[in-house]
Amino acid sequence: MTKACSGVIFTSVERVKAVMSRAKTSQGLKVFISIMDRVFETGRKVADGFKENITIEFDPFLPKWN
């Protein structure tokens, strides 16, 4: 995506979709784009105690990604 969008000025959502849909890998895999029209609510709060009780699984092969 970085190469496909390099130097492009995004003036509309349609422009972003057009530029990204032209992207492909060196192996020939293509990108499929879908635009979500939904507006997501900001400032939502998590349930009390959620952060304290969440289980984190650390990856043994890529620990820096945790």
CHARMM-style PDB file with segment names, atoms N, HN, CA, C and O in Angstrom:
ATOM      1  N   MET     1       0.810  -1.174   0.000  1.00  0.00      PROA
ATOM      2  CA  MET     1       0.000   0.000   0.000  1.00  0.00      PROA
ATOM      3  C   MET     1       0.871   1.262   0.000  1.00  0.00      PROA
ATOM      4  O   MET     1       0.514   2.268  -0.615  1.00  0.00      PROA
ATOM      5  N   THR     2       1.998   1.203   0.684  1.00  0.00      PROA
ATOM      6  HN  THR     2       2.288   0.386   1.184  1.00  0.00      PROA
ATOM      7  CA  THR     2       2.856   2.374   0.752  1.00  0.00      PROA
ATOM      8  C   THR     2       3.320   2.802  -0.632  1.00  0.00      PROA
ATOM      9  O   THR     2       3.307   3.990  -0.953  1.00  0.00      PROA
ATOM     10  N   LYS     3       3.729   1.839  -1.452  1.00  0.00      PROA
ATOM     11  HN  LYS     3       3.739   0.874  -1.191  1.00  0.00      PROA
ATOM     12  CA  LYS     3       4.176   2.166  -2.810  1.00  0.00      PROA
ATOM     13  C   LYS     3       3.026   2.689  -3.659  1.00  0.00      PROA
ATOM     14  O   LYS     3       3.192   3.649  -4.412  1.00  0.00      PROA
ATOM     15  N   ALA     4       1.878   2.070  -3.540  1.00  0.00      PROA
ATOM     16  HN  ALA     4       1.743   1.290  -2.928  1.00  0.00      PROA
ATOM     17  CA  ALA     4       0.727   2.461  -4.354  1.00  0.00      PROA
ATOM     18  C   ALA     4       0.266   3.869  -4.026  1.00  0.00      PROA
ATOM     19  O   ALA     4      -0.196   4.593  -4.909  1.00  0.00      PROA
ATOM     20  N   CYS     5       0.386   4.263  -2.772  1.00  0.00      PROA
ATOM     21  HN  CYS     5       0.761   3.675  -2.056  1.00  0.00      PROA
ATOM     22  CA  CYS     5      -0.101   5.569  -2.335  1.00  0.00      PROA
ATOM     23  C   CYS     5       0.988   6.636  -2.309  1.00  0.00      PROA
ATOM     24  O   CYS     5       0.715   7.791  -1.985  1.00  0.00      PROA
ATOM     25  N   SER     6       2.198   6.266  -2.643  1.00  0.00      PROA
ATOM     26  HN  SER     6       2.420   5.327  -2.906  1.00  0.00      PROA
ATOM     27  CA  SER     6       3.324   7.195  -2.585  1.00  0.00      PROA
ATOM     28  C   SER     6       3.117   8.375  -3.529  1.00  0.00      PROA
ATOM     29  O   SER     6       2.913   8.186  -4.728  1.00  0.00      PROA
ATOM     30  N   GLY     7       3.168   9.584  -2.992  1.00  0.00      PROA
ATOM     31  HN  GLY     7       3.334   9.738  -2.017  1.00  0.00      PROA
ATOM     32  CA  GLY     7       3.077  10.805  -3.787  1.00  0.00      PROA
ATOM     33  C   GLY     7       1.675  11.178  -4.223  1.00  0.00      PROA
ATOM     34  O   GLY     7       1.503  12.130  -4.984  1.00  0.00      PROA
ATOM     35  N   VAL     8       0.672  10.454  -3.763  1.00  0.00      PROA
ATOM     36  HN  VAL     8       0.812   9.680  -3.145  1.00  0.00      PROA
ATOM     37  CA  VAL     8      -0.708  10.731  -4.172  1.00  0.00      PROA
ATOM     38  C   VAL     8      -1.372  11.620  -3.134  1.00  0.00      PROA
ATOM     39  O   VAL     8      -1.266  11.371  -1.933  1.00  0.00      PROA
ATOM     40  N   ILE     9      -2.048  12.642  -3.594  1.00  0.00      PROA
ATOM     41  HN  ILE     9      -2.134  12.844  -4.570  1.00  0.00      PROA
ATOM     42  CA  ILE     9      -2.819  13.502  -2.697  1.00  0.00      PROA
ATOM     43  C   ILE     9      -4.251  12.990  -2.691  1.00  0.00      PROA
ATOM     44  O   ILE     9      -4.910  12.950  -3.730  1.00  0.00      PROA
ATOM     45  N   PHE    10      -4.718  12.605  -1.531  1.00  0.00      PROA
ATOM     46  HN  PHE    10      -4.182  12.638  -0.687  1.00  0.00      PROA
ATOM     47  CA  PHE    10      -6.066  12.067  -1.409  1.00  0.00      PROA
ATOM     48  C   PHE    10      -7.063  13.209  -1.281  1.00  0.00      PROA
ATOM     49  O   PHE    10      -7.080  13.923  -0.278  1.00  0.00      PROA
ATOM     50  N   THR    11      -7.882  13.372  -2.290  1.00  0.00      PROA
ATOM     51  HN  THR    11      -7.868  12.792  -3.105  1.00  0.00      PROA
ATOM     52  CA  THR    11      -8.879  14.440  -2.294  1.00  0.00      PROA
ATOM     53  C   THR    11     -10.286  13.921  -2.034  1.00  0.00      PROA
ATOM     54  O   THR    11     -11.194  14.707  -1.761  1.00  0.00      PROA
ATOM     55  N   SER    12     -10.479  12.611  -2.115  1.00  0.00      PROA
ATOM     56  HN  SER    12      -9.742  11.973  -2.336  1.00  0.00      PROA
ATOM     57  CA  SER    12     -11.786  12.016  -1.859  1.00  0.00      PROA
ATOM     58  C   SER    12     -11.615  10.538  -1.521  1.00  0.00      PROA
ATOM     59  O   SER    12     -10.559   9.948  -1.749  1.00  0.00      PROA
ATOM     60  N   VAL    13     -12.658   9.968  -0.982  1.00  0.00      PROA
ATOM     61  HN  VAL    13     -13.516  10.448  -0.796  1.00  0.00      PROA
ATOM     62  CA  VAL    13     -12.649   8.546  -0.648  1.00  0.00      PROA
ATOM     63  C   VAL    13     -12.558   7.721  -1.934  1.00  0.00      PROA
ATOM     64  O   VAL    13     -11.908   6.676  -1.966  1.00  0.00      PROA
ATOM     65  N   GLU    14     -13.205   8.195  -2.973  1.00  0.00      PROA
ATOM     66  HN  GLU    14     -13.733   9.044  -2.947  1.00  0.00      PROA
ATOM     67  CA  GLU    14     -13.159   7.489  -4.258  1.00  0.00      PROA
ATOM     68  C   GLU    14     -11.739   7.444  -4.807  1.00  0.00      PROA
ATOM     69  O   GLU    14     -11.332   6.442  -5.394  1.00  0.00      PROA
ATOM     70  N   ARG    15     -10.981   8.527  -4.620  1.00  0.00      PROA
ATOM     71  HN  ARG    15     -11.311   9.342  -4.143  1.00  0.00      PROA
ATOM     72  CA  ARG    15      -9.577   8.577  -5.071  1.00  0.00      PROA
ATOM     73  C   ARG    15      -8.740   7.558  -4.307  1.00  0.00      PROA
ATOM     74  O   ARG    15      -7.924   6.854  -4.903  1.00  0.00      PROA
ATOM     75  N   VAL    16      -8.934   7.475  -3.007  1.00  0.00      PROA
ATOM     76  HN  VAL    16      -9.597   8.046  -2.523  1.00  0.00      PROA
ATOM     77  CA  VAL    16      -8.214   6.506  -2.172  1.00  0.00      PROA
ATOM     78  C   VAL    16      -8.522   5.091  -2.650  1.00  0.00      PROA
ATOM     79  O   VAL    16      -7.619   4.268  -2.796  1.00  0.00      PROA
ATOM     80  N   LYS    17      -9.796   4.814  -2.890  1.00  0.00      PROA
ATOM     81  HN  LYS    17     -10.530   5.483  -2.771  1.00  0.00      PROA
ATOM     82  CA  LYS    17     -10.206   3.484  -3.347  1.00  0.00      PROA
ATOM     83  C   LYS    17      -9.576   3.147  -4.695  1.00  0.00      PROA
ATOM     84  O   LYS    17      -9.104   2.029  -4.899  1.00  0.00      PROA
ATOM     85  N   ALA    18      -9.568   4.107  -5.607  1.00  0.00      PROA
ATOM     86  HN  ALA    18      -9.952   5.015  -5.441  1.00  0.00      PROA
ATOM     87  CA  ALA    18      -9.001   3.874  -6.941  1.00  0.00      PROA
ATOM     88  C   ALA    18      -7.511   3.587  -6.871  1.00  0.00      PROA
ATOM     89  O   ALA    18      -7.024   2.674  -7.538  1.00  0.00      PROA
ATOM     90  N   VAL    19      -6.778   4.358  -6.068  1.00  0.00      PROA
ATOM     91  HN  VAL    19      -7.174   5.100  -5.526  1.00  0.00      PROA
ATOM     92  CA  VAL    19      -5.323   4.181  -5.960  1.00  0.00      PROA
ATOM     93  C   VAL    19      -4.997   2.847  -5.299  1.00  0.00      PROA
ATOM     94  O   VAL    19      -4.125   2.118  -5.772  1.00  0.00      PROA
ATOM     95  N   MET    20      -5.685   2.524  -4.215  1.00  0.00      PROA
ATOM     96  HN  MET    20      -6.393   3.116  -3.830  1.00  0.00      PROA
ATOM     97  CA  MET    20      -5.401   1.283  -3.495  1.00  0.00      PROA
ATOM     98  C   MET    20      -5.806   0.050  -4.283  1.00  0.00      PROA
ATOM     99  O   MET    20      -5.168  -0.995  -4.154  1.00  0.00      PROA
ATOM    100  N   SER    21      -6.848   0.146  -5.095  1.00  0.00      PROA
ATOM    101  HN  SER    21      -7.366   0.995  -5.200  1.00  0.00      PROA
ATOM    102  CA  SER    21      -7.285  -1.024  -5.853  1.00  0.00      PROA
ATOM    103  C   SER    21      -6.316  -1.387  -6.977  1.00  0.00      PROA
ATOM    104  O   SER    21      -6.371  -2.502  -7.496  1.00  0.00      PROA
ATOM    105  N   ARG    22      -5.429  -0.466  -7.361  1.00  0.00      PROA
ATOM    106  HN  ARG    22      -5.384   0.439  -6.940  1.00  0.00      PROA
ATOM    107  CA  ARG    22      -4.414  -0.767  -8.378  1.00  0.00      PROA
ATOM    108  C   ARG    22      -3.217  -1.522  -7.800  1.00  0.00      PROA
ATOM    109  O   ARG    22      -2.398  -2.048  -8.553  1.00  0.00      PROA
ATOM    110  N   ALA    23      -3.110  -1.580  -6.497  1.00  0.00      PROA
ATOM    111  HN  ALA    23      -3.775  -1.153  -5.884  1.00  0.00      PROA
ATOM    112  CA  ALA    23      -1.964  -2.226  -5.852  1.00  0.00      PROA
ATOM    113  C   ALA    23      -1.993  -3.735  -6.068  1.00  0.00      PROA
ATOM    114  O   ALA    23      -3.063  -4.340  -6.136  1.00  0.00      PROA
ATOM    115  N   LYS    24      -0.812  -4.336  -6.175  1.00  0.00      PROA
ATOM    116  HN  LYS    24       0.057  -3.845  -6.119  1.00  0.00      PROA
ATOM    117  CA  LYS    24      -0.691  -5.794  -6.235  1.00  0.00      PROA
ATOM    118  C   LYS    24       0.699  -6.175  -5.766  1.00  0.00      PROA
ATOM    119  O   LYS    24       1.596  -5.334  -5.716  1.00  0.00      PROA
ATOM    120  N   THR    25       0.878  -7.434  -5.426  1.00  0.00      PROA
ATOM    121  HN  THR    25       0.149  -8.117  -5.467  1.00  0.00      PROA
ATOM    122  CA  THR    25       2.166  -7.913  -4.945  1.00  0.00      PROA
ATOM    123  C   THR    25       3.025  -8.356  -6.115  1.00  0.00      PROA
ATOM    124  O   THR    25       2.552  -8.443  -7.248  1.00  0.00      PROA
ATOM    125  N   SER    26       4.283  -8.633  -5.837  1.00  0.00      PROA
ATOM    126  HN  SER    26       4.667  -8.562  -4.916  1.00  0.00      PROA
ATOM    127  CA  SER    26       5.180  -9.118  -6.886  1.00  0.00      PROA
ATOM    128  C   SER    26       4.765 -10.503  -7.373  1.00  0.00      PROA
ATOM    129  O   SER    26       5.139 -10.911  -8.473  1.00  0.00      PROA
ATOM    130  N   GLN    27       4.001 -11.221  -6.569  1.00  0.00      PROA
ATOM    131  HN  GLN    27       3.698 -10.890  -5.676  1.00  0.00      PROA
ATOM    132  CA  GLN    27       3.512 -12.547  -6.942  1.00  0.00      PROA
ATOM    133  C   GLN    27       2.184 -12.473  -7.696  1.00  0.00      PROA
ATOM    134  O   GLN    27       1.654 -13.496  -8.128  1.00  0.00      PROA
ATOM    135  N   GLY    28       1.648 -11.255  -7.853  1.00  0.00      PROA
ATOM    136  HN  GLY    28       2.080 -10.424  -7.502  1.00  0.00      PROA
ATOM    137  CA  GLY    28       0.415 -11.080  -8.611  1.00  0.00      PROA
ATOM    138  C   GLY    28      -0.864 -11.055  -7.791  1.00  0.00      PROA
ATOM    139  O   GLY    28      -1.958 -11.026  -8.353  1.00  0.00      PROA
ATOM    140  N   LEU    29      -0.739 -11.065  -6.465  1.00  0.00      PROA
ATOM    141  HN  LEU    29       0.150 -11.088  -6.008  1.00  0.00      PROA
ATOM    142  CA  LEU    29      -1.936 -10.986  -5.630  1.00  0.00      PROA
ATOM    143  C   LEU    29      -2.518  -9.583  -5.734  1.00  0.00      PROA
ATOM    144  O   LEU    29      -1.784  -8.595  -5.720  1.00  0.00      PROA
ATOM    145  N   LYS    30      -3.842  -9.501  -5.837  1.00  0.00      PROA
ATOM    146  HN  LYS    30      -4.438 -10.304  -5.848  1.00  0.00      PROA
ATOM    147  CA  LYS    30      -4.507  -8.210  -5.981  1.00  0.00      PROA
ATOM    148  C   LYS    30      -5.180  -7.803  -4.685  1.00  0.00      PROA
ATOM    149  O   LYS    30      -5.436  -8.633  -3.813  1.00  0.00      PROA
ATOM    150  N   VAL    31      -5.461  -6.527  -4.572  1.00  0.00      PROA
ATOM    151  HN  VAL    31      -5.253  -5.852  -5.281  1.00  0.00      PROA
ATOM    152  CA  VAL    31      -6.104  -5.958  -3.394  1.00  0.00      PROA
ATOM    153  C   VAL    31      -7.576  -5.735  -3.700  1.00  0.00      PROA
ATOM    154  O   VAL    31      -7.920  -5.269  -4.786  1.00  0.00      PROA
ATOM    155  N   PHE    32      -8.442  -6.061  -2.758  1.00  0.00      PROA
ATOM    156  HN  PHE    32      -8.163  -6.439  -1.876  1.00  0.00      PROA
ATOM    157  CA  PHE    32      -9.865  -5.782  -2.884  1.00  0.00      PROA
ATOM    158  C   PHE    32     -10.229  -4.746  -1.837  1.00  0.00      PROA
ATOM    159  O   PHE    32      -9.904  -4.908  -0.660  1.00  0.00      PROA
ATOM    160  N   ILE    33     -10.888  -3.704  -2.250  1.00  0.00      PROA
ATOM    161  HN  ILE    33     -11.151  -3.572  -3.205  1.00  0.00      PROA
ATOM    162  CA  ILE    33     -11.199  -2.568  -1.378  1.00  0.00      PROA
ATOM    163  C   ILE    33     -12.701  -2.497  -1.152  1.00  0.00      PROA
ATOM    164  O   ILE    33     -13.487  -2.667  -2.085  1.00  0.00      PROA
ATOM    165  N   SER    34     -13.094  -2.246   0.089  1.00  0.00      PROA
ATOM    166  HN  SER    34     -12.456  -2.108   0.847  1.00  0.00      PROA
ATOM    167  CA  SER    34     -14.494  -1.949   0.391  1.00  0.00      PROA
ATOM    168  C   SER    34     -14.519  -0.773   1.357  1.00  0.00      PROA
ATOM    169  O   SER    34     -13.726  -0.711   2.297  1.00  0.00      PROA
ATOM    170  N   ILE    35     -15.416   0.137   1.122  1.00  0.00      PROA
ATOM    171  HN  ILE    35     -16.060   0.086   0.359  1.00  0.00      PROA
ATOM    172  CA  ILE    35     -15.539   1.339   1.945  1.00  0.00      PROA
ATOM    173  C   ILE    35     -16.673   1.131   2.937  1.00  0.00      PROA
ATOM    174  O   ILE    35     -17.785   0.757   2.564  1.00  0.00      PROA
ATOM    175  N   MET    36     -16.373   1.380   4.205  1.00  0.00      PROA
ATOM    176  HN  MET    36     -15.470   1.683   4.509  1.00  0.00      PROA
ATOM    177  CA  MET    36     -17.384   1.268   5.253  1.00  0.00      PROA
ATOM    178  C   MET    36     -17.985   2.649   5.484  1.00  0.00      PROA
ATOM    179  O   MET    36     -17.274   3.597   5.816  1.00  0.00      PROA
ATOM    180  N   ASP    37     -19.290   2.755   5.306  1.00  0.00      PROA
ATOM    181  HN  ASP    37     -19.868   1.986   5.036  1.00  0.00      PROA
ATOM    182  CA  ASP    37     -19.970   4.040   5.480  1.00  0.00      PROA
ATOM    183  C   ASP    37     -20.377   4.295   6.926  1.00  0.00      PROA
ATOM    184  O   ASP    37     -20.918   5.354   7.245  1.00  0.00      PROA
ATOM    185  N   ARG    38     -20.125   3.352   7.773  1.00  0.00      PROA
ATOM    186  HN  ARG    38     -19.686   2.492   7.514  1.00  0.00      PROA
ATOM    187  CA  ARG    38     -20.531   3.465   9.168  1.00  0.00      PROA
ATOM    188  C   ARG    38     -19.681   4.501   9.900  1.00  0.00      PROA
ATOM    189  O   ARG    38     -18.474   4.592   9.677  1.00  0.00      PROA
ATOM    190  N   VAL    39     -20.307   5.272  10.764  1.00  0.00      PROA
ATOM    191  HN  VAL    39     -21.288   5.199  10.945  1.00  0.00      PROA
ATOM    192  CA  VAL    39     -19.605   6.229  11.617  1.00  0.00      PROA
ATOM    193  C   VAL    39     -19.410   5.571  12.974  1.00  0.00      PROA
ATOM    194  O   VAL    39     -20.375   5.159  13.617  1.00  0.00      PROA
ATOM    195  N   PHE    40     -18.158   5.475  13.406  1.00  0.00      PROA
ATOM    196  HN  PHE    40     -17.374   5.810  12.884  1.00  0.00      PROA
ATOM    197  CA  PHE    40     -17.862   4.808  14.663  1.00  0.00      PROA
ATOM    198  C   PHE    40     -17.842   5.817  15.799  1.00  0.00      PROA
ATOM    199  O   PHE    40     -17.316   6.922  15.666  1.00  0.00      PROA
ATOM    200  N   GLU    41     -18.413   5.419  16.894  1.00  0.00      PROA
ATOM    201  HN  GLU    41     -18.840   4.521  17.002  1.00  0.00      PROA
ATOM    202  CA  GLU    41     -18.509   6.261  18.074  1.00  0.00      PROA
ATOM    203  C   GLU    41     -17.131   6.391  18.732  1.00  0.00      PROA
ATOM    204  O   GLU    41     -16.421   5.398  18.893  1.00  0.00      PROA
ATOM    205  N   THR    42     -16.764   7.589  19.102  1.00  0.00      PROA
ATOM    206  HN  THR    42     -17.340   8.395  18.971  1.00  0.00      PROA
ATOM    207  CA  THR    42     -15.501   7.811  19.807  1.00  0.00      PROA
ATOM    208  C   THR    42     -15.778   8.030  21.291  1.00  0.00      PROA
ATOM    209  O   THR    42     -16.887   8.384  21.689  1.00  0.00      PROA
ATOM    210  N   GLY    43     -14.761   7.814  22.080  1.00  0.00      PROA
ATOM    211  HN  GLY    43     -13.860   7.527  21.756  1.00  0.00      PROA
ATOM    212  CA  GLY    43     -14.876   8.070  23.506  1.00  0.00      PROA
ATOM    213  C   GLY    43     -15.618   7.002  24.284  1.00  0.00      PROA
ATOM    214  O   GLY    43     -16.031   7.246  25.418  1.00  0.00      PROA
ATOM    215  N   ARG    44     -15.800   5.821  23.701  1.00  0.00      PROA
ATOM    216  HN  ARG    44     -15.464   5.623  22.780  1.00  0.00      PROA
ATOM    217  CA  ARG    44     -16.476   4.750  24.429  1.00  0.00      PROA
ATOM    218  C   ARG    44     -15.593   4.259  25.569  1.00  0.00      PROA
ATOM    219  O   ARG    44     -14.369   4.214  25.448  1.00  0.00      PROA
ATOM    220  N   LYS    45     -16.213   3.902  26.646  1.00  0.00      PROA
ATOM    221  HN  LYS    45     -17.208   3.939  26.744  1.00  0.00      PROA
ATOM    222  CA  LYS    45     -15.491   3.418  27.820  1.00  0.00      PROA
ATOM    223  C   LYS    45     -15.626   1.907  27.921  1.00  0.00      PROA
ATOM    224  O   LYS    45     -16.670   1.344  27.589  1.00  0.00      PROA
ATOM    225  N   VAL    46     -14.568   1.255  28.380  1.00  0.00      PROA
ATOM    226  HN  VAL    46     -13.720   1.712  28.650  1.00  0.00      PROA
ATOM    227  CA  VAL    46     -14.621  -0.186  28.600  1.00  0.00      PROA
ATOM    228  C   VAL    46     -15.247  -0.466  29.952  1.00  0.00      PROA
ATOM    229  O   VAL    46     -15.336   0.417  30.804  1.00  0.00      PROA
ATOM    230  N   ALA    47     -15.676  -1.698  30.138  1.00  0.00      PROA
ATOM    231  HN  ALA    47     -15.603  -2.415  29.446  1.00  0.00      PROA
ATOM    232  CA  ALA    47     -16.298  -2.091  31.397  1.00  0.00      PROA
ATOM    233  C   ALA    47     -15.289  -1.975  32.536  1.00  0.00      PROA
ATOM    234  O   ALA    47     -14.084  -2.133  32.335  1.00  0.00      PROA
ATOM    235  N   ASP    48     -15.793  -1.701  33.719  1.00  0.00      PROA
ATOM    236  HN  ASP    48     -16.772  -1.573  33.883  1.00  0.00      PROA
ATOM    237  CA  ASP    48     -14.924  -1.620  34.897  1.00  0.00      PROA
ATOM    238  C   ASP    48     -14.174  -2.931  35.089  1.00  0.00      PROA
ATOM    239  O   ASP    48     -14.781  -4.000  35.025  1.00  0.00      PROA
ATOM    240  N   GLY    49     -12.884  -2.869  35.320  1.00  0.00      PROA
ATOM    241  HN  GLY    49     -12.391  -2.001  35.372  1.00  0.00      PROA
ATOM    242  CA  GLY    49     -12.065  -4.045  35.572  1.00  0.00      PROA
ATOM    243  C   GLY    49     -11.600  -4.768  34.320  1.00  0.00      PROA
ATOM    244  O   GLY    49     -10.868  -5.752  34.423  1.00  0.00      PROA
ATOM    245  N   PHE    50     -12.000  -4.313  33.148  1.00  0.00      PROA
ATOM    246  HN  PHE    50     -12.595  -3.513  33.064  1.00  0.00      PROA
ATOM    247  CA  PHE    50     -11.627  -4.994  31.911  1.00  0.00      PROA
ATOM    248  C   PHE    50     -10.119  -5.020  31.721  1.00  0.00      PROA
ATOM    249  O   PHE    50      -9.547  -6.073  31.440  1.00  0.00      PROA
ATOM    250  N   LYS    51      -9.477  -3.883  31.870  1.00  0.00      PROA
ATOM    251  HN  LYS    51      -9.941  -3.027  32.098  1.00  0.00      PROA
ATOM    252  CA  LYS    51      -8.030  -3.807  31.646  1.00  0.00      PROA
ATOM    253  C   LYS    51      -7.248  -4.619  32.668  1.00  0.00      PROA
ATOM    254  O   LYS    51      -6.193  -5.167  32.350  1.00  0.00      PROA
ATOM    255  N   GLU    52      -7.748  -4.696  33.865  1.00  0.00      PROA
ATOM    256  HN  GLU    52      -8.605  -4.251  34.123  1.00  0.00      PROA
ATOM    257  CA  GLU    52      -7.062  -5.450  34.908  1.00  0.00      PROA
ATOM    258  C   GLU    52      -7.211  -6.958  34.717  1.00  0.00      PROA
ATOM    259  O   GLU    52      -6.341  -7.721  35.135  1.00  0.00      PROA
ATOM    260  N   ASN    53      -8.300  -7.393  34.093  1.00  0.00      PROA
ATOM    261  HN  ASN    53      -9.007  -6.773  33.754  1.00  0.00      PROA
ATOM    262  CA  ASN    53      -8.596  -8.822  33.979  1.00  0.00      PROA
ATOM    263  C   ASN    53      -8.317  -9.409  32.597  1.00  0.00      PROA
ATOM    264  O   ASN    53      -8.531 -10.604  32.393  1.00  0.00      PROA
ATOM    265  N   ILE    54      -7.857  -8.624  31.667  1.00  0.00      PROA
ATOM    266  HN  ILE    54      -7.683  -7.654  31.833  1.00  0.00      PROA
ATOM    267  CA  ILE    54      -7.605  -9.131  30.321  1.00  0.00      PROA
ATOM    268  C   ILE    54      -6.384 -10.049  30.335  1.00  0.00      PROA
ATOM    269  O   ILE    54      -5.395  -9.770  31.013  1.00  0.00      PROA
ATOM    270  N   THR    55      -6.463 -11.139  29.584  1.00  0.00      PROA
ATOM    271  HN  THR    55      -7.266 -11.366  29.033  1.00  0.00      PROA
ATOM    272  CA  THR    55      -5.368 -12.097  29.499  1.00  0.00      PROA
ATOM    273  C   THR    55      -4.511 -11.765  28.278  1.00  0.00      PROA
ATOM    274  O   THR    55      -5.020 -11.723  27.158  1.00  0.00      PROA
ATOM    275  N   ILE    56      -3.240 -11.534  28.482  1.00  0.00      PROA
ATOM    276  HN  ILE    56      -2.827 -11.568  29.392  1.00  0.00      PROA
ATOM    277  CA  ILE    56      -2.329 -11.240  27.391  1.00  0.00      PROA
ATOM    278  C   ILE    56      -1.502 -12.476  27.115  1.00  0.00      PROA
ATOM    279  O   ILE    56      -0.870 -13.027  28.016  1.00  0.00      PROA
ATOM    280  N   GLU    57      -1.510 -12.912  25.856  1.00  0.00      PROA
ATOM    281  HN  GLU    57      -2.023 -12.464  25.124  1.00  0.00      PROA
ATOM    282  CA  GLU    57      -0.700 -14.061  25.456  1.00  0.00      PROA
ATOM    283  C   GLU    57       0.529 -13.541  24.719  1.00  0.00      PROA
ATOM    284  O   GLU    57       0.407 -12.889  23.682  1.00  0.00      PROA
ATOM    285  N   PHE    58       1.693 -13.824  25.248  1.00  0.00      PROA
ATOM    286  HN  PHE    58       1.792 -14.353  26.091  1.00  0.00      PROA
ATOM    287  CA  PHE    58       2.938 -13.366  24.645  1.00  0.00      PROA
ATOM    288  C   PHE    58       3.403 -14.371  23.608  1.00  0.00      PROA
ATOM    289  O   PHE    58       3.432 -15.573  23.872  1.00  0.00      PROA
ATOM    290  N   ASP    59       3.765 -13.889  22.441  1.00  0.00      PROA
ATOM    291  HN  ASP    59       3.741 -12.913  22.227  1.00  0.00      PROA
ATOM    292  CA  ASP    59       4.207 -14.739  21.349  1.00  0.00      PROA
ATOM    293  C   ASP    59       5.662 -15.108  21.554  1.00  0.00      PROA
ATOM    294  O   ASP    59       6.494 -14.213  21.709  1.00  0.00      PROA
ATOM    295  N   PRO    60       6.012 -16.409  21.562  1.00  0.00      PROA
ATOM    296  CA  PRO    60       7.409 -16.804  21.801  1.00  0.00      PROA
ATOM    297  C   PRO    60       8.314 -16.506  20.600  1.00  0.00      PROA
ATOM    298  O   PRO    60       9.524 -16.361  20.774  1.00  0.00      PROA
ATOM    299  N   PHE    61       7.762 -16.412  19.396  1.00  0.00      PROA
ATOM    300  HN  PHE    61       6.779 -16.529  19.254  1.00  0.00      PROA
ATOM    301  CA  PHE    61       8.577 -16.189  18.210  1.00  0.00      PROA
ATOM    302  C   PHE    61       8.768 -14.711  17.899  1.00  0.00      PROA
ATOM    303  O   PHE    61       9.808 -14.317  17.373  1.00  0.00      PROA
ATOM    304  N   LEU    62       7.777 -13.896  18.219  1.00  0.00      PROA
ATOM    305  HN  LEU    62       6.932 -14.217  18.646  1.00  0.00      PROA
ATOM    306  CA  LEU    62       7.856 -12.463  17.938  1.00  0.00      PROA
ATOM    307  C   LEU    62       7.527 -11.661  19.193  1.00  0.00      PROA
ATOM    308  O   LEU    62       6.523 -10.949  19.214  1.00  0.00      PROA
ATOM    309  N   PRO    63       8.341 -11.757  20.231  1.00  0.00      PROA
ATOM    310  CA  PRO    63       8.013 -11.103  21.498  1.00  0.00      PROA
ATOM    311  C   PRO    63       7.973  -9.580  21.385  1.00  0.00      PROA
ATOM    312  O   PRO    63       7.269  -8.926  22.154  1.00  0.00      PROA
ATOM    313  N   LYS    64       8.718  -9.006  20.438  1.00  0.00      PROA
ATOM    314  HN  LYS    64       9.290  -9.537  19.813  1.00  0.00      PROA
ATOM    315  CA  LYS    64       8.710  -7.530  20.308  1.00  0.00      PROA
ATOM    316  C   LYS    64       7.376  -7.018  19.770  1.00  0.00      PROA
ATOM    317  O   LYS    64       7.089  -5.826  19.871  1.00  0.00      PROA
ATOM    318  N   TRP    65       6.562  -7.901  19.201  1.00  0.00      PROA
ATOM    319  HN  TRP    65       6.796  -8.870  19.119  1.00  0.00      PROA
ATOM    320  CA  TRP    65       5.277  -7.491  18.647  1.00  0.00      PROA
ATOM    321  C   TRP    65       4.177  -7.460  19.703  1.00  0.00      PROA
ATOM    322  O   TRP    65       3.060  -7.040  19.401  1.00  0.00      PROA
ATOM    323  N   ASN    66       4.454  -7.883  20.910  1.00  0.00      PROA
ATOM    324  HN  ASN    66       5.361  -8.224  21.155  1.00  0.00      PROA
ATOM    325  CA  ASN    66       3.433  -7.912  21.945  1.00  0.00      PROA
ATOM    326  C   ASN    66       3.108  -6.512  22.409  1.00  0.00      PROA
ATOM    327  OT1 ASN    66       2.262  -6.333  23.285  1.00  0.00      PROA
TER     328      ASN     66
END
